[in-house]
Amino acid sequence: MTLRNEEVQTAHQDRFGHAAKLFRAPARVNVIGEHTDYTGGLVMPMAIDFQTVSAISGRDDELLVFYSRNYGEETVTEIEGLDRGRRGHWSDYPAGVAWSLRKEGIRFKGFNMTLAGDVPLGAGLSSSASVEVAAALAILHLSGSSLPLEKLATACRRAENEFVGAKSGIMDQFVVAGAVAHRAMMLDTRSLKFELLPLPADVRVVIANSMVKHAVATGEYGNRRDEVEAGQAVLQQQRGLALLRDATLADLESCREKMTLESFARCRHIITENARVLAAREALLAGDMARFGKLMAEAHTSFRDDFAASCEEVDKLVEIATRQPDCIGARITGGGFGGCTVNVVKAAGAEAFVTAIRREYAQATGIEADCFICEPADGALALAEKGGVA
């Protein structure tokens, strides 16, 4: 699906009879640093050029009308009815943003909002954060308000955590809002300080979608976070640590008998993953892509074995990728249990890499993988400055 802004504008006007302001928010891929962000850890994501577009126009009443072009559905709620909470529906994401912005002190009247996107759903590319940030920018515009990056990301995260009920960290919303083109972002999710790191001009990032979907608001994703938090609680009690981010492997080993085997393994993944993000930063700054690729391989092994959140199809994609001559590194990205792999590939061989991945994955699994050659894109705030507002 190629998403054209003018199509969203026309669809909104045809449906609601009013011209709209348009806002865009990208998707994201996390290059390394998985499941570290909700314990104050380190991540290295980048925005990519899939997007969600929100179109908004005001109403004279207190109704919030959300229409999804992707689902072909419309929902209506009253502003005061937001406190009743989620419906278990796609509209929970934009409605949750409206609820969260009100918690932030933002006031607005009713509105009509059209949402359309080309971010693959359930693929680990953060379609949810893309929707949240696009909706937030639209509502802020309508209210005549603005929020700095940290507060915008925090408000969108609160929508996902407390309204939708998905136990995600802040990485997705922060990078979707604040990314810069041609850069990966190393983000400290405790302090929200970040550093922009260049990828070499002669490499490309290839996303390979296993076509196995996950749902982060339910099931194993939430279980993994519960296991992590249980282990973190033991470390806080036994070692006096503020967050798992502060723990060393020696700290974890000293508490092994106080936690379940599952919590121990999950925490070991996160402690070693934080170290890998720091090492990946050094590798990028040194231009050592061989080292960077090795760290990606180690990250996938840890995610598969210690975090136990990969799946057979994704592991097969990584195995196929690492056999290709122009592949520098490959690993799972996103929440896990399906979704996508992120592959760093020599630019000259990117097209051949995609052809080989699709062919060999189909032969092994009978599934046709979607593959996309990407470059780091601007976040929503930069897109707005460059004409994301129509």
Backbone hydrogen bonds, N-H to C=O, Kabsch-Sander energy under -0.5 kcal/mol:
donor,donor_aa,acceptor,acceptor_aa,energy
3,L,1,M,-0.6
4,R,2,T,-0.6
7,E,4,R,-0.8
8,V,4,R,-1.4
9,Q,5,N,-2.4
10,T,6,E,-2.4
11,A,7,E,-2.5
12,H,8,V,-2.4
13,Q,9,Q,-2.4
14,D,10,T,-2.8
15,R,11,A,-1.9
16,F,12,H,-3.0
17,G,13,Q,-2.2
21,K,56,I,-2.1
23,F,54,S,-2.3
25,A,52,T,-2.1
27,A,48,I,-1.2
27,A,50,F,-1.3
28,R,125,L,-2.2
29,V,46,M,-2.6
31,V,29,V,-0.7
31,V,44,M,-2.0
32,I,44,M,-0.8
39,T,36,T,-1.4
40,G,37,D,-1.0
41,G,36,T,-2.3
43,V,187,L,-1.8
44,M,32,I,-1.6
46,M,29,V,-2.2
47,A,377,A,-0.5
48,I,27,A,-1.8
52,T,25,A,-2.7
53,V,116,A,-3.4
54,S,23,F,-2.8
55,A,114,T,-2.7
56,I,21,K,-2.0
57,S,112,N,-2.0
59,R,110,G,-2.3
64,L,77,T,-3.6
65,V,63,L,-0.6
65,V,111,F,-2.9
66,F,64,L,-0.6
66,F,75,T,-2.6
67,Y,113,M,-3.1
68,S,73,E,-2.7
69,R,67,Y,-0.6
69,R,115,L,-2.7
70,N,115,L,-0.6
72,G,68,S,-1.9
73,E,68,S,-1.1
75,T,66,F,-2.7
77,T,64,L,-1.9
79,I,62,E,-2.4
81,G,78,E,-0.8
82,L,79,I,-1.6
83,D,80,E,-0.7
84,R,81,G,-1.7
85,G,82,L,-2.0
92,D,89,H,-2.2
93,Y,90,W,-1.5
95,A,91,S,-2.4
96,G,92,D,-2.5
97,V,93,Y,-1.6
98,A,94,P,-2.1
99,W,95,A,-2.5
100,S,96,G,-2.6
101,L,97,V,-2.8
102,R,98,A,-1.7
103,K,99,W,-1.6
104,E,100,S,-1.2
105,G,102,R,-1.5
106,I,101,L,-2.7
110,G,61,D,-2.3
111,F,63,L,-1.4
112,N,57,S,-2.9
113,M,65,V,-3.1
114,T,55,A,-2.6
115,L,67,Y,-2.8
116,A,53,V,-2.0
118,D,51,Q,-2.2
123,A,120,P,-0.9
130,S,126,S,-1.8
131,V,127,S,-2.1
132,E,128,S,-2.6
133,V,129,A,-2.8
134,A,130,S,-2.1
135,A,131,V,-2.6
136,A,132,E,-2.6
137,L,133,V,-2.5
138,A,134,A,-1.7
139,I,135,A,-2.5
140,L,136,A,-2.8
141,H,137,L,-2.1
142,L,138,A,-2.2
143,S,139,I,-2.0
144,G,140,L,-0.6
144,G,141,H,-1.2
145,S,140,L,-2.7
152,L,148,P,-2.7
153,A,149,L,-2.8
154,T,150,E,-2.2
155,A,151,K,-2.4
156,C,152,L,-2.1
157,R,153,A,-2.4
158,R,154,T,-2.4
159,A,155,A,-1.7
160,E,156,C,-1.8
161,N,157,R,-3.0
162,E,158,R,-2.7
163,F,158,R,-0.9
163,F,159,A,-1.1
164,V,159,A,-2.6
165,G,160,E,-1.1
166,A,160,E,-2.6
167,K,216,V,-0.6
168,S,166,A,-1.7
174,F,170,I,-2.2
175,V,171,M,-2.5
176,V,172,D,-2.4
177,A,173,Q,-1.8
178,G,174,F,-2.7
179,A,175,V,-1.9
182,H,376,P,-2.2
183,R,180,V,-1.3
184,A,197,L,-3.2
185,M,45,P,-3.0
186,M,184,A,-0.5
186,M,195,E,-3.1
187,L,43,V,-2.0
187,L,185,M,-0.8
188,D,193,K,-2.9
189,T,41,G,-2.6
189,T,187,L,-0.8
190,R,40,G,-0.6
192,L,188,D,-2.6
195,E,186,M,-2.2
197,L,184,A,-3.3
197,L,195,E,-0.5
199,L,182,H,-0.6
203,V,200,P,-1.5
204,R,345,V,-3.2
205,V,374,C,-1.5
206,V,204,R,-0.6
206,V,343,N,-3.1
207,I,205,V,-0.5
207,I,372,F,-2.9
208,A,206,V,-0.5
208,A,341,T,-2.1
209,N,207,I,-0.5
209,N,370,D,-3.5
210,S,208,A,-0.6
210,S,339,G,-2.4
213,K,211,M,-0.7
214,H,122,G,-1.0
218,T,215,A,-1.1
221,Y,218,T,-0.7
222,G,219,G,-0.5
223,N,219,G,-1.5
224,R,220,E,-2.6
225,R,221,Y,-1.9
226,D,222,G,-2.2
227,E,223,N,-2.4
228,V,224,R,-2.4
229,E,225,R,-2.8
230,A,226,D,-2.1
231,G,227,E,-2.0
232,Q,228,V,-2.8
233,A,229,E,-2.1
234,V,230,A,-1.5
235,L,231,G,-2.1
236,Q,232,Q,-2.5
237,Q,233,A,-2.2
238,Q,234,V,-3.2
239,R,235,L,-2.2
240,G,236,Q,-1.0
241,L,235,L,-1.1
245,R,39,T,-1.3
246,D,243,L,-1.9
247,A,244,L,-2.1
252,L,248,T,-2.2
253,E,249,L,-2.7
254,S,250,A,-2.0
255,C,251,D,-0.7
255,C,252,L,-1.2
256,R,253,E,-1.3
258,K,255,C,-1.7
259,M,255,C,-0.5
259,M,256,R,-1.1
264,F,260,T,-2.3
265,A,261,L,-2.2
266,R,262,E,-2.6
267,C,263,S,-2.5
268,R,264,F,-2.2
269,H,265,A,-2.2
270,I,266,R,-1.8
271,I,267,C,-2.6
272,T,268,R,-2.3
273,E,269,H,-2.4
274,N,270,I,-2.3
275,A,271,I,-1.4
276,R,272,T,-1.8
277,V,273,E,-2.2
278,L,274,N,-1.8
279,A,275,A,-2.1
280,A,276,R,-2.7
281,R,277,V,-2.2
282,E,278,L,-1.9
283,A,279,A,-2.3
284,L,280,A,-2.4
285,L,281,R,-2.5
286,A,282,E,-1.8
287,G,283,A,-0.6
287,G,284,L,-1.0
288,D,283,A,-2.7
289,M,287,G,-1.3
292,F,288,D,-1.8
293,G,289,M,-2.6
294,K,290,A,-1.9
295,L,291,R,-2.1
296,M,292,F,-1.9
297,A,293,G,-2.0
298,E,294,K,-2.3
299,A,295,L,-2.3
300,H,296,M,-2.0
301,T,297,A,-2.1
302,S,298,E,-2.3
303,F,299,A,-2.4
304,R,300,H,-2.7
305,D,301,T,-2.9
306,D,302,S,-1.3
307,F,302,S,-2.1
309,A,303,F,-1.7
315,D,311,C,-2.6
316,K,312,E,-1.9
317,L,313,E,-2.0
318,V,314,V,-2.3
319,E,315,D,-2.5
320,I,316,K,-2.7
321,A,317,L,-2.5
322,T,318,V,-2.4
323,R,319,E,-0.7
323,R,320,I,-0.9
324,Q,320,I,-0.5
324,Q,321,A,-1.7
327,C,324,Q,-1.6
328,I,344,V,-3.1
329,G,344,V,-1.5
331,R,342,V,-1.7
333,T,340,C,-2.3
337,F,309,A,-3.3
339,G,212,V,-3.6
340,C,123,A,-1.3
340,C,333,T,-0.6
341,T,208,A,-2.4
342,V,331,R,-2.8
343,N,206,V,-2.2
344,V,329,G,-2.5
345,V,204,R,-3.0
345,V,343,N,-0.6
346,K,326,D,-2.7
347,A,202,D,-2.7
349,G,346,K,-1.3
350,A,347,A,-1.5
353,F,349,G,-2.4
354,V,350,A,-2.3
355,T,351,E,-2.2
356,A,352,A,-2.3
357,I,353,F,-2.7
358,R,354,V,-2.5
359,R,355,T,-2.1
360,E,356,A,-2.9
361,Y,357,I,-2.5
362,A,358,R,-1.8
363,Q,359,R,-2.0
364,A,360,E,-2.0
365,T,361,Y,-2.5
366,G,362,A,-2.0
367,I,361,Y,-0.6
369,A,367,I,-0.8
370,D,209,N,-0.8
372,F,207,I,-2.5
374,C,205,V,-3.6
374,C,372,F,-0.6
377,A,47,A,-2.9
379,G,179,A,-2.4
380,A,176,V,-2.8
381,L,177,A,-2.3
383,L,379,G,-2.3
384,A,380,A,-2.3
385,E,381,L,-1.7
386,K,382,A,-1.7
387,G,384,A,-1.3
388,G,383,L,-2.5
389,V,384,A,-0.7
390,A,22,L,-0.7
390,A,388,G,-0.6
